[in-house]
């Protein structure tokens, strides 16, 4: 490694592992639910917590990785601006996730 290069943040690898592990769980659960939808057996709504939690973990790890790239590595003079933009993006992403989960849950009981 060149002396001027920065070492990666210690949380980078755990966040990547969480993101891809959660993505795998999400895809597997979606495939399983797709298979269950083809069969005649009913699926308990509680099982939907698995993809909901997995998708939240994907979003949170993605947000954490964005923070490390955009805010943690920003120059001192740019940190405030980066934090404001990052906060708006975080609220937007989590709002979209919440909206999707809420609409899915409501559609189960409609």
N, C-alpha and C positions, 0 to 999 in steps of 0.2 A: 504494500500500500504506500502510496506517495505521501510524504509528510504533510502536504497541504490539504489532502482529502480528509473529510470528516468521517468519523466512525459512525455506523448506524446506531440509532437510538435503541436502547435495550428492550423497549416494548415493541419494536417493529416485528420481530419474529413471532412472539406470542399473538400479536394482533393478526398477522397473516395466517397463523395456524387456526385461530378462532374463526376467521372469515371463511377459509376454505373448508374447515370441518363443519361449520354451520351451513354452508352452502350445500355440502354433500348431504347432510341430514334433511335439509329443505327439499332437495331434488328427490331423494329417496322417499320421503313422506308424500310428496306430490305424486310420484309414480304409484305408490301403494294406494293412495286415495283414489287415483284414477282407475286402478284395477278393482277396488272395492265398489266404485260407482257402476261398473259394468255388471257386477253381480247383484243379486236381489237383496242381499243383507243390508240392513240399515247401519249407518255409522253414527256413533255417539258424538255429539258436538264437542265433548271434552277432548277428543282426539285432535281437534283442530288447534289445541294449544301447542302441539309439537311444531307444526310449521310456523305458527305465530311467533313462538319464542326463537326458533331458528332464524326466521327472517329478521327479527329484532337484533339478534346477535350479529347477523351479516351487516345490517345497517350500522350498528354501534362500532364494530371493528373497522368498517369502511370509514366512518367518521373519525375514529381514532387515528387511522393511517393518514387521512387528509390533514388532521391537526399536526401530526409529526412533520408532514411535508410542507405545509403552508405556513403554520404559525411558529412551530418550534425552530425552524431553520431560517425564519425571516430576520432581516436586519433589524437592529434595535429601533431605528426610526420608523420602520414600517409595521412593527408589531401591533400597534393599536388598530390600524386600518385592517390588517389581516384578521385580527380577532373579531372585529365587527362583522366583516364579510363572512367569516367562518361561522359566527354565531347565527347569522341570518340563514345561511345554508343548512346548518344543523337543525334549526327550528323548522325549516321548510321540509327537510327530509323526514324528520320524525313526525311532522304533521301529516304528510302524505301516507306514511306507514300507519298512523293512528286512524286516519280516514278510511283506508282500505280495510283494516281489521274491524273497525266499527261497522262498515257496510256489509262485510262478510257475515259478521255475527247477527246483524239485524235481518239479513236475508234468510238466515236459517229459521227464524221464527215468524217470517211473514207468510 
